[in-house]
Amino acid sequence: MADKGGMDKMKGKAKEMTGKVTGDRGKQAEGKMDQAKGDAKKAMGDVRDRAEDARDSMKRRDDA
């Protein structure tokens, strides 16, 4: 996961701001959902990175 939710967060922020300017509450809600989706992707990416680091660390220990 290369961007870890960054694009979803940016897209969501843009939708939310567009919704605020135009008074479109639905667009604001979509934007907030996109931002939450980006946060979830970031959290999953962070967990995956930590798991891979732990696995690599254990492998190096076993190889030594």
Phi, psi and omega per residue, in radians:
M1 nan 1.713 -2.989
A2 -1.218 -0.854 -3.034
D3 -1.619 -0.168 3.082
K4 0.883 0.759 3.022
G5 1.540 -0.018 -3.104
G6 -1.061 -0.708 -3.139
M7 -1.166 -0.694 3.111
D8 -1.096 -0.707 -3.138
K9 -1.140 -0.760 3.133
M10 -1.135 -0.773 3.131
K11 -1.076 -0.741 -3.142
G12 -1.126 -0.713 3.131
K13 -1.112 -0.724 3.115
A14 -1.097 -0.769 3.120
K15 -1.105 -0.748 -3.128
E16 -1.081 -0.788 -3.130
M17 -1.146 -0.702 3.092
T18 -1.066 -0.751 3.114
G19 -1.090 -0.701 3.114
K20 -1.125 -0.768 -3.107
V21 -1.140 -0.708 -3.068
T22 -1.590 -0.146 -3.108
G23 1.350 0.321 -3.111
D24 -1.591 1.723 -3.096
R25 -1.141 -0.552 3.097
G26 -1.121 -0.745 3.117
K27 -1.159 -0.650 3.077
Q28 -1.073 -0.792 -3.139
A29 -1.113 -0.727 3.088
E30 -1.026 -0.748 -3.141
G31 -1.084 -0.750 3.124
K32 -1.143 -0.652 3.102
M33 -1.147 -0.731 3.105
D34 -1.080 -0.683 3.115
Q35 -1.146 -0.718 3.099
A36 -1.109 -0.688 3.094
K37 -1.076 -0.727 3.096
G38 -1.103 -0.715 3.100
D39 -1.084 -0.723 3.140
A40 -1.143 -0.724 3.108
K41 -1.106 -0.689 3.114
K42 -1.107 -0.783 3.136
A43 -1.069 -0.758 3.128
M44 -1.126 -0.713 3.117
G45 -1.116 -0.700 3.115
D46 -1.122 -0.751 3.109
V47 -1.099 -0.770 3.134
R48 -1.064 -0.762 3.130
D49 -1.073 -0.762 3.138
R50 -1.137 -0.686 3.124
A51 -1.133 -0.748 3.126
E52 -1.136 -0.703 3.102
D53 -1.084 -0.755 3.126
A54 -1.116 -0.750 3.119
R55 -1.080 -0.786 3.137
D56 -1.126 -0.676 3.119
S57 -1.108 -0.758 3.134
M58 -1.164 -0.665 3.137
K59 -1.127 -0.766 3.120
R60 -1.081 -0.690 3.140
R61 -1.126 -0.735 -3.123
D62 -1.208 -0.553 -3.127
D63 -1.317 -0.348 -3.068
A64 -1.367 nan nan
